[in-house]
Amino acid sequence: MASTFGRLHILPLIPELLSLYHGLEVDLILSDFVRDMVEDRIDLAIRLGPVDEGDAVARRVAGTPVCVGSRRYFERRGTPKIPADLLDHNCLIYSGLRESANWPFVGSNGPFSVSVRGNLSSNSIETIRTGVLADLGIGFFAKVSLVDELAHPDVTTILDDFVKGVRDVSLVWPKRRFVPTRVRRVTDFFAHAIPKRL
Protein backbone atom coordinates (compact mmCIF):
# COMPACT_ATOMS: atom_id res chain seq x y z
CA MET A 1 0.00 0.00 0.00
CA ALA A 2 1.00 3.63 -0.41
CA SER A 3 3.29 4.76 2.39
CA THR A 4 1.28 7.68 3.76
CA PHE A 5 -2.04 5.86 3.58
CA GLY A 6 -0.51 2.83 5.25
CA ARG A 7 1.05 4.87 8.04
CA LEU A 8 -2.11 6.86 8.76
CA HIS A 9 -4.80 4.24 8.30
CA ILE A 10 -3.52 0.68 8.10
CA LEU A 11 -0.79 0.50 10.73
CA PRO A 12 -3.28 1.44 13.49
CA LEU A 13 -5.51 -1.47 12.39
CA ILE A 14 -2.80 -4.17 12.44
CA PRO A 15 -2.97 -4.92 16.21
CA GLU A 16 -6.73 -5.50 15.96
CA LEU A 17 -6.31 -7.68 12.88
CA LEU A 18 -3.66 -9.84 14.57
CA SER A 19 -5.72 -10.17 17.75
CA LEU A 20 -8.69 -11.42 15.72
CA TYR A 21 -6.69 -13.99 13.75
CA HIS A 22 -4.00 -15.46 16.03
CA GLY A 23 -2.39 -17.66 13.38
CA LEU A 24 -2.10 -14.86 10.82
CA GLU A 25 1.35 -13.62 9.80
CA VAL A 26 1.61 -10.15 8.26
CA ASP A 27 4.49 -8.86 6.14
CA LEU A 28 3.49 -5.24 5.48
CA ILE A 29 5.04 -3.45 2.48
CA LEU A 30 4.67 0.33 2.33
CA SER A 31 5.56 1.60 -1.12
CA ASP A 32 4.43 4.40 -3.41
CA PHE A 33 5.20 2.15 -6.39
CA VAL A 34 2.69 -0.41 -7.71
CA ARG A 35 4.27 -3.81 -7.15
CA ASP A 36 3.74 -6.94 -9.22
CA MET A 37 1.57 -8.99 -6.88
CA VAL A 38 2.35 -12.38 -8.39
CA GLU A 39 6.08 -11.82 -8.81
CA ASP A 40 6.42 -10.34 -5.30
CA ARG A 41 4.14 -13.00 -3.77
CA ILE A 42 1.68 -10.43 -2.40
CA ASP A 43 -1.66 -11.80 -1.19
CA LEU A 44 -3.47 -8.48 -0.85
CA ALA A 45 -2.78 -4.88 -1.88
CA ILE A 46 -4.54 -1.67 -0.92
CA ARG A 47 -4.56 0.76 -3.84
CA LEU A 48 -5.45 4.44 -4.04
CA GLY A 49 -6.89 5.55 -7.36
CA PRO A 50 -8.22 3.51 -10.25
CA VAL A 51 -7.22 -0.14 -10.51
CA ASP A 52 -6.37 -1.31 -14.01
CA GLU A 53 -4.85 -4.75 -13.59
CA GLY A 54 -6.26 -7.48 -15.78
CA ASP A 55 -4.77 -10.28 -13.67
CA ALA A 56 -6.24 -9.00 -10.39
CA VAL A 57 -9.58 -8.71 -8.60
CA ALA A 58 -10.45 -5.36 -7.01
CA ARG A 59 -12.97 -4.55 -4.29
CA ARG A 60 -13.63 -0.82 -3.95
CA VAL A 61 -14.17 0.15 -0.31
CA ALA A 62 -14.10 3.97 -0.35
CA GLY A 63 -13.71 7.04 -2.51
CA THR A 64 -12.47 10.26 -0.92
CA PRO A 65 -10.83 12.90 -3.13
CA VAL A 66 -9.68 16.35 -2.04
CA CYS A 67 -7.93 19.26 -3.77
CA VAL A 68 -6.03 21.51 -1.34
CA GLY A 69 -3.63 24.39 -0.94
CA SER A 70 -2.47 26.69 1.82
CA ARG A 71 -4.27 29.91 2.67
CA ARG A 72 -1.06 31.85 2.05
CA TYR A 73 -0.72 30.33 -1.43
CA PHE A 74 -4.30 31.34 -2.28
CA GLU A 75 -3.81 34.85 -0.86
CA ARG A 76 -0.81 35.23 -3.17
CA ARG A 77 -2.18 33.55 -6.32
CA GLY A 78 -5.98 33.61 -5.96
CA THR A 79 -8.35 30.70 -5.38
CA PRO A 80 -9.50 28.55 -8.32
CA LYS A 81 -13.30 28.62 -8.70
CA ILE A 82 -13.55 25.98 -11.44
CA PRO A 83 -11.11 23.20 -12.44
CA ALA A 84 -10.01 25.09 -15.61
CA ASP A 85 -8.56 27.79 -13.31
CA LEU A 86 -5.87 25.28 -12.30
CA LEU A 87 -4.13 26.01 -15.61
CA ASP A 88 -2.96 29.29 -14.07
CA HIS A 89 -1.68 27.67 -10.88
CA ASN A 90 1.33 25.72 -9.65
CA CYS A 91 0.02 22.18 -9.23
CA LEU A 92 2.14 19.73 -7.24
CA ILE A 93 1.98 16.39 -8.98
CA TYR A 94 2.07 13.01 -7.28
CA SER A 95 3.67 10.86 -9.97
CA GLY A 96 2.80 7.53 -8.32
CA LEU A 97 -0.42 7.32 -10.33
CA ARG A 98 -0.77 6.86 -14.08
CA GLU A 99 -3.11 9.85 -14.40
CA SER A 100 -0.86 12.03 -12.24
CA ALA A 101 -0.82 15.14 -14.47
CA ASN A 102 -4.48 14.79 -15.45
CA TRP A 103 -6.60 15.54 -12.41
CA PRO A 104 -10.08 13.98 -12.54
CA PHE A 105 -13.20 15.99 -11.77
CA VAL A 106 -16.96 15.57 -12.09
CA GLY A 107 -19.15 18.29 -13.61
CA SER A 108 -22.75 18.65 -14.70
CA ASN A 109 -21.93 16.71 -17.89
CA GLY A 110 -20.11 13.91 -16.09
CA PRO A 111 -16.43 13.09 -15.48
CA PHE A 112 -13.65 15.12 -17.09
CA SER A 113 -10.00 15.85 -16.43
CA VAL A 114 -7.72 18.87 -16.41
CA SER A 115 -4.10 18.56 -17.52
CA VAL A 116 -2.09 20.36 -14.82
CA ARG A 117 1.55 21.32 -14.44
CA GLY A 118 3.84 22.68 -11.78
CA ASN A 119 7.41 22.93 -10.57
CA LEU A 120 7.31 19.94 -8.21
CA SER A 121 6.42 16.33 -8.87
CA SER A 122 7.26 13.27 -6.82
CA ASN A 123 6.38 9.62 -6.40
CA SER A 124 6.09 10.37 -2.66
CA ILE A 125 2.83 11.68 -1.22
CA GLU A 126 4.88 12.99 1.72
CA THR A 127 6.78 15.30 -0.64
CA ILE A 128 3.59 16.71 -2.14
CA ARG A 129 2.03 17.19 1.32
CA THR A 130 5.16 19.05 2.43
CA GLY A 131 4.97 21.25 -0.68
CA VAL A 132 1.36 22.19 0.08
CA LEU A 133 2.24 23.05 3.69
CA ALA A 134 5.19 25.15 2.46
CA ASP A 135 2.82 27.26 0.30
CA LEU A 136 4.33 26.00 -2.98
CA GLY A 137 1.09 25.12 -4.73
CA ILE A 138 -2.01 22.96 -4.98
CA GLY A 139 -2.19 19.20 -4.44
CA PHE A 140 -4.79 16.58 -5.38
CA PHE A 141 -4.96 13.72 -2.88
CA ALA A 142 -7.00 10.90 -1.55
CA LYS A 143 -8.47 12.57 1.55
CA VAL A 144 -7.04 9.80 3.72
CA SER A 145 -3.52 11.08 3.01
CA LEU A 146 -4.28 14.45 4.62
CA VAL A 147 -6.07 13.68 7.89
CA ASP A 148 -3.77 15.83 10.04
CA GLU A 149 -3.36 18.59 7.44
CA LEU A 150 -7.11 19.10 6.92
CA ALA A 151 -7.34 20.10 10.58
CA HIS A 152 -4.47 22.58 10.07
CA PRO A 153 -5.68 26.24 10.04
CA ASP A 154 -3.48 27.09 7.04
CA VAL A 155 -4.81 24.33 4.74
CA THR A 156 -8.03 24.76 2.80
CA THR A 157 -9.89 22.59 0.30
CA ILE A 158 -10.99 23.93 -3.07
CA LEU A 159 -13.22 22.80 -5.93
CA ASP A 160 -15.18 20.54 -3.54
CA ASP A 161 -18.20 20.42 -5.86
CA PHE A 162 -16.01 18.99 -8.65
CA VAL A 163 -14.08 16.25 -6.81
CA LYS A 164 -16.87 14.03 -5.57
CA GLY A 165 -16.09 10.34 -5.75
CA VAL A 166 -13.24 10.40 -8.24
CA ARG A 167 -10.53 8.65 -6.20
CA ASP A 168 -10.99 5.13 -4.93
CA VAL A 169 -9.54 3.03 -2.16
CA SER A 170 -9.59 -0.59 -3.28
CA LEU A 171 -8.53 -3.96 -1.95
CA VAL A 172 -6.80 -5.93 -4.70
CA TRP A 173 -5.68 -9.54 -4.88
CA PRO A 174 -4.30 -11.72 -7.68
CA LYS A 175 -6.90 -13.47 -9.83
CA ARG A 176 -6.76 -17.18 -9.08
CA ARG A 177 -9.09 -20.15 -8.90
CA PHE A 178 -8.79 -20.56 -5.13
CA VAL A 179 -8.63 -17.53 -2.82
CA PRO A 180 -7.07 -18.57 0.52
CA THR A 181 -9.20 -18.17 3.63
CA ARG A 182 -6.63 -15.77 5.13
CA VAL A 183 -7.03 -13.43 2.14
CA ARG A 184 -10.83 -13.52 2.33
CA ARG A 185 -10.82 -12.79 6.08
CA VAL A 186 -8.27 -9.98 5.88
CA THR A 187 -10.14 -8.47 2.90
CA ASP A 188 -13.42 -8.51 4.84
CA PHE A 189 -11.69 -6.98 7.87
CA PHE A 190 -10.23 -4.06 5.90
CA ALA A 191 -13.43 -3.58 3.84
CA HIS A 192 -15.26 -3.05 7.13
CA ALA A 193 -12.55 -1.09 8.99
CA ILE A 194 -11.15 1.31 6.36
CA PRO A 195 -14.37 3.25 5.60
CA LYS A 196 -14.78 3.96 9.32
CA ARG A 197 -11.45 5.79 9.35
CA LEU A 198 -12.15 8.04 6.37
N, C-alpha and C positions, 0 to 999 in steps of 0.2 A: 504494500500500500504506500501511497504518497507519505513522505516523511512528516510533514506538518499535520496532516489529517490523522496519521497514526499516533503521533505524540499527543495530540489534543483529545482524540475521541476513542481510540482503540486501546492504547496502553491502560487507561483507567478501567477498562472492561475485562482485562486479562485475568485479574485475581478472581473475579466472579465466575468467569468461564471455567477456570481450572478447579474451582471449588465445586462446581456442578458436575464436572466430568473428571473424576479422580485419575483415571488411566490415560487421559489425554496428554500428549506431548506437543508443545508449541515451539516452533522455530520461526520467530517473527522477523520479516525482512522489511525494513523501511527504505524505500527507494523512490526517487522521482522519475525513474525510468521504467517503462513497461517491460517487464521480464517475460521471457518465453516460459510459460507455465509447464509445458511438458519437458523441455530440455532441463529446466532448473528444478524439476520435481516438486512443483508447488501445487498443493491440494486446493487452495482457495486464495483468491486475490480480491482486494477491495479497490475498485477503480472510481476515480472522479472523472466526470465527463462521459461522452458517448463511448460505448463499447462496440468495436468493429473487429471482432475476432471470429472467423468462421469455424475454428476448431474449439470454440468455448461456448459455455452456456452462461447467460447473464440473468441475474435477478435484481431488478431495480428496487431500491429500498427508500430512496429519498431524492429530492431535487431542490437545491437551495442556492441559487445564484445571487451574487451581489457585486455591484460596481461601486468602487469607493475612491476617495481621495482625501487629502487633509484640508481642513478649513483654510489654512494659510495658502495652500496651492490655489484653491478656488478664489480666494480674495485677490490673488495676484493675476490669475489667468481667466477668471470668470467660470461660471458653473454651466456645464452642458445641460440643455433643456430637452434635446432629442438626440438619439444615437448619432445622427449625421454630424452633430457638433463636435464629436470626438476627433474628427479630421483636423481640427485646429488645436488639438491638445497633445501633450506628451503622455502617451500610453505605455505603461510598463508591462512588458509581455512575458508571460510565463510560457517558456518554450517546451514544457514537458507534454503538451497536448498537440495533436496534429493540427487543430484549427487555431493555434495560438495567436496568430495575427489577424484572424477573422472572428471578431467577437459576436456571439449569437444573441439576437433579441427577438421579441415577439411584438408585433404591431397589430393594428386593426385588420390588416390583410394577411395575417399569419406570420410565421417565422421568417426572419431575414438576418443578414450579417453585415457588419461594417468592418472594412479592412483598416486596421489601425497601425500606427507606427510610433516609435519613441526612441529615446537614447539609451534605454536599458532593457535588456532581455536576459532571462536566465532560466535554466531548468530547475531552479530551486524556488519554491514558493516563499521560503524564508527571505530570500533576496528581494523579491517583489514586495513583500510585506514591509521590509525595512525601507525600501524606496518610497513607498506610500507614506510611512511615518516620518520620513525625512523631507517631505514636501516636494518630491521630485516629479510626481505625476499621478496618473489614475491607474488603478489595477482592477482586473476582473477576476473574481475568485469564486470558488465554492464557499458559501457562507461559513461552513464549518472550519475553514482555515483562518477565520478572523474573529473567533469568539472573544478574545481579550481586546482586540483592537476596536471592535464595534462599540464597546463600552467606553472607549477612550474619548474624551471631550474634543479632541482635535480631528477625529475621523468622522466623515459623514458619507452616507450612501447617496447615490445619484441614479437617475433613470430607472427608479424602482418599478414604474409602470411598464417598462419594456424588458425586464429581465426575469419575468415570472416563469419558473419551471424549465429553464433552458440548460441547466447543468444537473447531471445525475450522480448519485452515489449508487454503485452497483456491486453486488457480490458475484464473482465470476469463478467458474471452475472448468477444468478441461472436459470436453465432450467425450464421454466414454459410456460403454454399455452398462457398467456397474458403478454406481456412485457409493463409495464407502460410507458406512453409518456415521463415522466421525465427521465426514464432510457435511452430511445432511444435518447433523445436530449442531455443528458450529455455524452453518449457514442460517439455520432457524434462530439460533441465539442472536447473531448479529442483526438479522432482519428485524427482530423484535427490539433489540437494544439500541441500535444506531439512531432510528428516528426519534427516540426519546431525548437524545442528546442535542438534536439540531434545533 
